[in-house]
Amino acid sequence: MSLLAKYLQPTDVILTRNTDEVGNGTPGYWNHAAIAVGTFAGKDAIVEAQIELGVAAFEVEAFDERYPKWVVLRRDTTLTDKVVQQAIELVGMPYERLGSIFMGKYGENCVSVVRRAWRGVIPRRRIAWRRPDHIWNARDRYGFYVVAQHEDFDNWTKPAERFGGRLL
């Protein structure tokens, strides 16, 4: 079991920081966001959007191997099933770099996936996330708190397969 998997619960938001080797194309400190969905296709999974793949589900352990730095944010809710279902329904959608600006009209990006999963639990008018840093900076306002953090750039190695562990 990966370190990340030990902390995750369904609906948790994961923010990651890439290395320069992998690329840091998103403005700001945090470069990527994903959401934990619990068991999917028999594995602990997250849902995320990637340029090359669109919105996809991945095994948590494979996701964890890709990032030397991450933070897990949690918001208590009785509507876990609703948030998870909304995230899973996005799997298969195309990637759109500006998805968080166009509100998913043409496709999704990593932030719009997380935002759309939480829509209906956090009223839409209140969620103004456009980049992963926006999630981090507004975590208190939306009721999220830090569950776990990890950083290990010194021992991190690029995985042999960048998108290994894809479930769908």
N, C-alpha and C positions, 0 to 999 in steps of 0.2 A: 504494500500500500504506500502510495506516495505521501509526502508530507502534506501537500495541499488536500488530498483526499481525506486525511484525518480530521480536518476542520470543517469541511463543507457540509451544508444542509441545503435542500432544495430552496430556491429563490435567492441564495447568496449571490452577490455581485463580486466578480473578481476583476481587479484592475492590475495590469501588468506593465512592466518597464522592460523594453527590449535592450539588447546590447547594440553597439554600433554595427557589429557584424551582421546582425539580423536586419537592422534598419529601424530608424525612428522617424518615420514620415509624418506622424501626427504631431501638430504643434502642442507644446506643453510637456510636462514631465511624464505623466501617465500616458501610455501610447495605445493601450488596447483595453477593451472591456468585454466581459462574457458573463453568462448567468448559469448557475448550477441548476440542474433539473432533476436531480436524483437518479433513479434507475431508468435507463432508456436502452432498449435492445439488450437487456440483461446486464448492463454495465453501469457503473457510476459515471454520469455524463455532465457535460456542459454544452451550452449552445452559444455559438459565436458567429460572426460574419468575417470572412476572409476574402480579399480581392480575387484570388485565384479560384475560389470554390463557392462563393455566395454564402448563404446561411447554412451551417452544418452542425451536427452533433459530433462530439469527440469524447473519447474516454478521458476521464480526469487525469489519469496518470500520464497519458501522452501529452495532454495540454501542459501539465506541470513541467515536463521535460523541456518544453520550448522556451520557458521564461526564467531567467535568473532572479527576477524580483517580482513579487506580487503582494497584494493586500486583499483580504477578504472582508467585505462589508455585509452586514446583515440588518434586516429590518423585520421586526416581529410582526406577524400577520396571521390571521385565522384563515386567510384566503390563499394558502400555499398552492392548492390544486389549480386555482384560477391562474396564478402567475406562471406556474410551470406549463400549463396547457397553452397559454398564450405564447410562451417562448417556443414550445415544440411546434406550434402551428406555423411558425416563421421558417422552419427548416425547409430548404429547397428554394427559398426566395433568392433572386439575384442580388449581387453586390452592387451598391451605389455609394460611391465615395461621399456624396453629399446627402445620404439617406437621412441623417439627423436634421438636416435643414428642410428637405422636401417632405418630411414626415412619412417616409416609406412609399411615396407615390411611384417611384421608379425602381425601388429596391431598398435594401437595408445596408447599414454599416454597423460596426460593433456597438456604438452607443444607441442607435435607434432600436436594435434588438432588445437591449436591456430596458430602454424606455417603454417600448411597446409591450414587453412582458409585464411591466408594472402598471401599465395603463388600466384604469378602472379600479385599482387599489389605491394608487396615488392619483388624484384627479388630474386629468390631462393638462388642464390650464396651469397647473402648478409645476409640471416637469419641464424645465427649460434646458435640459442637457443637450449639448451639441458635440462636446469632446469628452474623452475620459476624465480630463482634469475638472470638468464641470461637475461630474458625479462626485469626485473627491471633495471639491470645495463646498458643495451643497449637502454633504452627507448628513450633517446635524439638522439642517432645515427639513429634510425629508424623512428623518427618523432612522437613518442608518448609523450603525456603529461598527468600529473595527473589531473583528473577531481574531484575526491572525495576520501576521506580516512575515515575509521571508525575503532575505537578500543574500545571495552567494554568487557574486560575479567571479570570484577566484576559482571556484571548483566547477563552474558551469561549463559544459561542452555542448556544442551545437548537435542536436539529434541527427542521426543518420538520415531519417526521413522526416522532412519538415511537417508534413501533415499525417503522420502515422496515427493510428487509433481512431480514424474516422468511422463513425457508426452509421451515418446517413447524411 
